[in-house]
Structure formats: structure tokens, C-alpha cells
């Protein structure tokens, strides 16, 4: 009996301790310290940086923490450019570079890692890590600076690379990789260092597949007019361009509007789209009909324009089929706030697949009011009219409207409301549009533009007046 009472006493004590112990069910993990934002620190390198009479084939970098190497193709730049890219191997706290090419005599080499070397845990890059050595008893020390601007927009593209060739032959940009490469910073600037005193031929390029070559005219490309000599205090500006490839006829854009025709009765119906927006015709634009395939036949006598509810014939208009056979333009001076009817007879056109309309078709639409537009008066101070300036109005980086300028004042009676970006095209050949360069056709530089750092907000039914100083 005593033993039983003693056992019960022990059980009661244990239960009391279990109940009174605070927070036994809440297990809180230990709090970590602040996030590591410090990049790896280079402790030593063997052979040492800035070595002369260099003859090694292996370079070892030692850091203060475990490191990794990432995106080497995008980051690593070796100058002069070797035929075989060096092998880069990370291991714990070291990075070993194995040179695969034979080194040239009396040449200064630079290895730029970019952001390739990062700490193993948080990925903090060791920025601006470069290593320089010379196979001779001196270092080449000349520099070359400049910037690259996209000629059509006046903006920069930081993904371009800048290249130096030693061969003056134009075809070298196709046949061979360059001698030196530099990348652009966030403002489009480039900076070559440790160059020898000799002439170079300077190019910029949108690199494709790490080829370092100019393969087609759709690549963004730039060139200097003549050879350049390192050491000059003058910075060089390159104007980059590309020549767009003509879009195939099958890739017609989708045009908004309720008068979009759809296939009816299988594939036998002629399909088309119009430029109407919400059943309304812009007073400032041409009415267009676009077809999926080129027209084989077109009879403009079987397409007629009428106005008002009485279907009065509209004089003084014409229909023009473009050279591709895929677009009909209606040339007419529109009256505001007017009802129009466009009657298409069923055999007015036949496309290359033999498709026609199944029956006569009528499009009903109205024109906008003049009060839907605003007037514009703009003064551009200090505009250089000797360069044939064209003022371009842009929306979403696309030219909406352009006006050649003969002076500093521009006055437009009707202007579509909206917010616009501005830039000035210097129209060398006076054709009203930007023209790209032509490197292989006589070293013709592209036309250039000057962006205007100001947006204009045009209001409807309002006299919009602005003054801008260039």
C-alpha cells in the first residue's frame, strides 16, 4: 500500500511540472543575422596582377569565401580576343583560369570577369574584377572612349558590343572575330584600355550567339567613317542602325473595328479588314481595306461611296490598289460628322485563291466631329533648318505623325488628342522618313534624330500652344 501511494505521489508531481512549464508547445527557430550583401574579396592572385614577361598558362585567384562562376559567356572578356576561350574553374575559395591559346610576344592582355564570379551562398558578384599582364617588359596604356546611339530613336541599347579590328577590309566584320571587345555601360558609353599605338577600325554590333560577327542587315550595326587612333582625347560617337526585313503578306496586322469580315460558307468568301475604329472614320486618315491575299482582279467601278440616308453619290473620290495587291485606299476629303455608305458589289474583287464576296456588301460608318480634335501651335527655338528637320510625334515609340519644318513655328488646324513624345529627324534626302545606313554600299551613315525630353498632351476642342527650346 505504501508503494502504491508513493507511485501516485510521483505521478502527480510530474503532471504539475508539465502543466506549469511555460511555452513547451511553441518551438521557435533561432533567428538568423542580416542577409549577406558583401561580395567576395580577392585575397591573392598567382601570378600577381600586372606581371611583366608573363609566360604562365594558369592563373589562380583566391577569395575570402566560397565562390561560383556563372554566365561566363556573357561576362568574360579577354583582350586581345583569343581564338580559344580560356577555361575557368571554380573550386571552393579559388578560381583557376587556364589559357588555351599561345600568347603573343610584347602584348598586353586583360581578363575582365564582369559579374561572373559570385559568392556561393547569396550570389553577390565581385564587380570590376580585371587582371592584366604583359608578355613583354612594358604595358600598352592607350585608351579609346566613346558612345553608341541608336540612330533612329536617339536612345541607347546597352546590349550592344563595341569591336576593334586591325584589318581595314570591310568584309573582316563577316569573316573574323575582332581584336578587342568592349561592352556599353548604362548610358551607352564604351572604354577600351591597354591599347597599343596603332590604327584600329571601330564597329558596334548586336551580337548573336556570341559570334562577334556581322551576319545580316537585320542586326543592329554601327561603324566609324575612318580608322581611329587610341590616345586621342576626343570621344567617338557611333550611330547604330538595322535594315528591317520586309514583312510577308500573310502577316497582316489585325485591324480593329466592327466592320471586320469573317469567313462565311467555308473558304470561298473574300475576307477583308478595314481601318475603321468603332464604326468611325478619322478625319485625318485614309480609309483602307486590307486583304489576306493579293487581289487577282479589282474593278473600282464596282465599289461606290454614298452619303446621308438618301444614299447620295459622293463626288471627288478614288480607289487605289497598292503595289502588293493587298490594300485598297480610298482617297477623299472627309466631311465632319457625316454618315457614309460604302457599297461593294460581290464581284468587285477576286483574290489569288479565286475568292469573291458571296453577295453585295455595304459598310455604314460616320466621320468624327471637328470638336473631337484640338488645334496645335508649336514653336521650336534654335531648330537648325539647314539639316532638313522633320518633327515626329510618337505614341508607344512609334511615329504617329511627322511634319517637315521650314522654320521654328508649326501650326496644325486639327490634331488628334493624346499624349505624344517628340523627336527631330534630320532628313538628309528629304523623303520625310528615317533612312538606315549602308556599310557595304559606300559607307553611308544612317540619318540621325534628336530626342526632345518633353511630352505634349493635346486636348480635344482646345487651342494647344507650346514653346520648346532645343
Secondary structure, 3 states (H helix, E strand, C coil): CHHHHHHHHHHHHHHHHHHHCCCCCCCCCCCCCCCCCCCCCEEEEECCCCECCCCCCEEEEEECCCEEECCHHHHCEEECCCCCCCEEEEECCEEEEECCCCCCCCCEEEEECCCCEEECCCCCECCCCEEEEECCCCCCCEEEEEEEEECCCCCCCCCCEEEEECCCCCCHHHHCCCCEEEECCCCCEEEEEEECCCEEEEEEECCCCCCCCCCCCCCCEEECCCCEECCCCCCEEEEEECCCCCCCCCCCCCCCCCCCCCCCCCCCECCEEECCECCEECCCCCEEEEECCCEEEECHHHEEEEECCCCEECCCCEEEECCCCCEEEEECCCCCCCEEEEEECCCCEEECCCCECCCCEEEEEEECCHHHEEEEEEEEECCCHHHCEEEEEEECCEEEEEEECCCCEEEEEEEECEEEEEEEEECCCCCCCCCCCECCCCCECCCCEEEEEEEEEECCCCEEEEEEEC
